[in-house]
C-alpha cells in the first residue's frame, strides 16, 4: 500500500501500479488541538489512514483495514521529515503491521 501526501494542501493520493488517485476532500477530516494536528482519510469501507503531526519533524501514520475473517489489520509508521519538505511518499508493508483484532 503506497501513498503520497502533500502537507500544505493536506491532500492524499493512493499509488497503484503506474497511476495515482486522489482521496476526495469529502473523505478527509482535519483535527487540530494544542498538542498535534491530525488528518484522517476514509479510504474505503472500514479503511482509514491517520496522519498525526506532533511537531515539525515527526509524523506518525496509521492505516487500518478489515480482513476477510472479520479482524482489523493495523499498520503504523513513524517518519522524520525535513524542515522544508512539503510532500512525502510512503508505503506500508507487512513489517509495519502491529496487530489484528
C-alpha positions as a LaTeX table, in Angstrom:
\begin{tabular}{lrrr}
\hline
Residue & $x$ (\AA) & $y$ (\AA) & $z$ (\AA) \\
\hline
Unk1 & 0.00 & 0.00 & 0.00 \\
Unk2 & 1.69 & 3.14 & $-1.26$ \\
Unk3 & 0.64 & 6.73 & $-0.66$ \\
Unk4 & 1.67 & 10.31 & $-1.43$ \\
Unk5 & 0.78 & 13.20 & 0.90 \\
Unk6 & 1.07 & 16.96 & 0.36 \\
Unk7 & 1.39 & 18.76 & 3.71 \\
Unk8 & 0.41 & 22.29 & 2.70 \\
Unk9 & $-2.69$ & 21.22 & 0.76 \\
Unk10 & $-3.49$ & 18.30 & 3.10 \\
Unk11 & $-4.11$ & 16.08 & 0.08 \\
Unk12 & $-3.58$ & 12.33 & $-0.14$ \\
Unk13 & $-3.10$ & 10.13 & $-3.18$ \\
Unk14 & $-3.04$ & 6.36 & $-3.29$ \\
Unk15 & $-0.37$ & 4.97 & $-5.59$ \\
Unk16 & $-1.47$ & 1.97 & $-7.67$ \\
Unk17 & 0.89 & 0.48 & $-10.24$ \\
Unk18 & 1.52 & 3.33 & $-12.69$ \\
Unk19 & $-1.10$ & 5.85 & $-11.57$ \\
Unk20 & $-2.23$ & 7.98 & $-8.62$ \\
Unk21 & $-5.74$ & 8.62 & $-7.47$ \\
Unk22 & $-6.63$ & 11.42 & $-5.10$ \\
Unk23 & $-8.69$ & 10.78 & $-1.98$ \\
Unk24 & $-11.54$ & 13.30 & $-2.10$ \\
Unk25 & $-11.99$ & 16.12 & 0.40 \\
Unk26 & $-15.32$ & 14.58 & 1.44 \\
Unk27 & $-13.32$ & 11.68 & 2.88 \\
Unk28 & $-10.94$ & 13.94 & 4.86 \\
Unk29 & $-11.25$ & 15.20 & 8.44 \\
Unk30 & $-8.76$ & 17.66 & 9.95 \\
Unk31 & $-8.40$ & 17.76 & 13.74 \\
Unk32 & $-6.34$ & 20.42 & 15.49 \\
Unk33 & $-5.64$ & 20.63 & 19.21 \\
Unk34 & $-2.93$ & 22.17 & 21.37 \\
Unk35 & $-0.72$ & 19.07 & 21.09 \\
Unk36 & $-0.99$ & 17.89 & 17.49 \\
Unk37 & $-2.58$ & 18.19 & 14.08 \\
Unk38 & $-4.34$ & 15.08 & 12.83 \\
Unk39 & $-5.61$ & 14.41 & 9.33 \\
Unk40 & $-7.87$ & 11.39 & 8.84 \\
Unk41 & $-8.84$ & 9.90 & 5.48 \\
Unk42 & $-11.54$ & 7.31 & 4.81 \\
Unk43 & $-10.14$ & 5.14 & 2.01 \\
Unk44 & $-12.96$ & 2.64 & 1.66 \\
Unk45 & $-15.33$ & 0.53 & 3.69 \\
Unk46 & $-13.57$ & 0.15 & 7.03 \\
Unk47 & $-10.24$ & 1.52 & 5.71 \\
Unk48 & $-8.73$ & 4.56 & 7.43 \\
Unk49 & $-5.46$ & 6.46 & 7.25 \\
Unk50 & $-4.44$ & 8.81 & 10.08 \\
Unk51 & $-1.53$ & 11.24 & 9.89 \\
Unk52 & $-0.58$ & 12.75 & 13.25 \\
Unk53 & 1.86 & 15.67 & 13.33 \\
Unk54 & 3.29 & 16.13 & 16.84 \\
Unk55 & 5.93 & 18.63 & 15.82 \\
Unk56 & 7.62 & 19.78 & 12.64 \\
Unk57 & 9.87 & 16.77 & 12.26 \\
Unk58 & 7.93 & 13.68 & 13.38 \\
Unk59 & 4.86 & 12.23 & 11.79 \\
Unk60 & 3.03 & 9.13 & 12.98 \\
Unk61 & 0.99 & 7.39 & 10.32 \\
Unk62 & $-1.56$ & 4.66 & 10.99 \\
Unk63 & $-3.53$ & 2.63 & 8.42 \\
Unk64 & $-6.33$ & 0.20 & 9.27 \\
Unk65 & $-8.26$ & $-2.16$ & 7.03 \\
Unk66 & $-10.71$ & $-5.00$ & 7.60 \\
Unk67 & $-9.66$ & $-8.55$ & 6.79 \\
Unk68 & $-11.89$ & $-11.22$ & 5.26 \\
Unk69 & $-12.07$ & $-13.09$ & 8.57 \\
Unk70 & $-13.59$ & $-10.04$ & 10.31 \\
Unk71 & $-10.39$ & $-8.93$ & 12.04 \\
Unk72 & $-8.83$ & $-5.47$ & 11.64 \\
Unk73 & $-5.25$ & $-5.15$ & 10.37 \\
Unk74 & $-3.36$ & $-2.13$ & 11.75 \\
Unk75 & $-0.16$ & $-0.72$ & 10.27 \\
Unk76 & 1.99 & 2.04 & 11.78 \\
Unk77 & 4.98 & 4.11 & 10.68 \\
Unk78 & 6.95 & 6.97 & 12.19 \\
Unk79 & 8.57 & 9.29 & 9.69 \\
Unk80 & 11.03 & 12.08 & 10.36 \\
Unk81 & 10.51 & 14.98 & 7.99 \\
Unk82 & 12.89 & 17.52 & 6.54 \\
Unk83 & 12.16 & 21.07 & 7.70 \\
Unk84 & 11.29 & 22.25 & 4.17 \\
Unk85 & 9.58 & 19.09 & 2.95 \\
Unk86 & 6.03 & 19.61 & 1.62 \\
Unk87 & 5.40 & 16.21 & 0.05 \\
Unk88 & 6.16 & 12.65 & 1.07 \\
Unk89 & 5.72 & 9.20 & $-0.42$ \\
Unk90 & 5.36 & 6.28 & 1.99 \\
Unk91 & 4.46 & 2.62 & 1.88 \\
Unk92 & 3.03 & 0.14 & 4.36 \\
Unk93 & 4.38 & $-3.42$ & 4.31 \\
Unk94 & 3.75 & $-6.45$ & 6.49 \\
Unk95 & 6.70 & $-5.31$ & 8.63 \\
Unk96 & 4.65 & $-2.25$ & 9.60 \\
Unk97 & 1.71 & $-4.37$ & 10.76 \\
Unk98 & 1.38 & $-4.26$ & 14.53 \\
Unk99 & $-1.65$ & $-6.42$ & 15.33 \\
Unk100 & $-5.01$ & $-7.84$ & 14.39 \\
Unk101 & $-8.13$ & $-7.52$ & 16.48 \\
\hline
\end{tabular}
